[in-house]
Amino acid sequence: MQFKRRPSKRSRRCSLSAPVGCGIDVVELARFRRAMQRGGAAFMRRVFTKAEEAYADARPRTRLLHLAGRFAAKEAVIKAIAQIDPAHTPAMHEVEVRNDRLGRPSILLHQRHASRLTLHISLSHVNSVAVASAIAIRA
């Protein structure tokens, strides 16, 4: 017996011809720690927003893991956007990783064309590595 699945309202709104980009990034914590030490405060200003630094600072034991995860997420988002619109890829500090009240990560873009994109991300980290993947869909 074959079942016919009726498309949801959400899937009917998203056209299969909509431009889609994907990105992934892996960050080794030892290498990331060295980059942070070399770059100092200038590195932090260039890469992270004040809110992201505050989020990581509130978790002193896992601060490096959280910053590395956010760094990986930013790289993954930039790669995904570059596949759709290479002329308008954002800078690192224009991509902000936020968490909702349940702890789920999301992306806030601080630039003009951000409203035309839907972004989905996933983050993970263990003792020595942080990884993130991103999918960008232009509306």
N, C-alpha and C positions, 0 to 999 in steps of 0.2 A: 504494500500500500504506500502511496506517495502522498506526502502532505504538502500543501501549498502554503507557504508562509506569507502572510500579508505584511508588506513593508511598514515599518513604524513611521510616525509623522516625522521624526528626526531624520531618518534615512531618506525619506522622500524629499526633504529640503536640500540635502547635500547631493549635488550632482556628481556623477562619476567622472565627469570631465573637469572637475575643479582641480587646479594645480595643487599637488601634494609634494612635500619634501620631508625627508627623514634625516636624522643625524644621531650619532652616538659618540661618546667620548669616555675614555678610561684615564684616570689620574692615579699615578703611583704616589703614595703619601710621602715617601722619603724625598722624591724629586720635587714634589710640591712644597714641602717644608723648606728645602734649599732655595727654591724660587722666592718664597716669602721672605726668607732671611736676607737674600741678596737685594730684593726690591724694596724691602721695608715699607714705610708708610706710603711711598709713591705707588708701589705695587697695589696696596690695599685700596687706595683712592681710585686707581685706574680700573680695577676689576670689580670691587664690591660697593654696594650702596650702604648707607649708614644703617638701614634696617637689617640688612644681611649680616653686617658686623655685629650688631646688637643681638641678633638671633644666636650667632655662634658664641659670643661672649657670655651669654646666659647659660652655656653648657661648657664650662671650663675643661672638664675631663675629656670631652669629645670635640672640642673646638676645631681642631685640625680636620677631623673627618667631615664635619658639617661644612666647613669652608671648601674643602676639596670636592665634596658633592655638589655644591653650588657652582664651583668653577666648571666641573664636568657638565652640569646642566646648561650653563651659559654657552659653552663650546658646542654642545649638541644642538641647541636652539639656533645658534649662528649658522651651523652647517645646514640645518633643515631650511632655514630662510634663504640661504644662498642658492639652494636648488630651485627655489621658486622665483626669487628676485635678486640676482647677484649684484645688481647696481645699488641696492638699498639694504645691505646687511648692517645690523646694528653693532655698535661698539659694546665691549663687555659691560661697562657700567650702565648701558641703556637696557640691559636685560636683568630684571630683578626676579629672584626666586622667592616666593612667599609660600606660607603654609596656611591652610584654612584651619578652622577650630578643631577639626579632626586630625590635623597633622598632614593632610594630603598636599603635596607640592603643586604649585601652579606658577605661571609666568606672567609678569607684568612688563610690557614693553614701554619704555619711555621714549617714544618717537612718533612722528606724524602718521605713518602708514600702519601703525599697530592695530587700529580698529578693523582693518581688512583681513586680519589673520586670526585663525583659531589655532592655539598651540596646546599640545598634550605632552606631558613629560613623565618620566619615571626615573627615580633615583635609588641607588643602593650603595652601601659601603660596608666594608669589613676592615679588619685590622690594618691592612696594607694597601688597599685599593678602593677607590670610589668610581662609580660608573653611572652614566646617565644616558637616556635615549629621549629623543624628541621627534614629534610629528607636527608639521606645520601644514595648514590647509588655508588656501586663500579663498575668501568668501566671494 
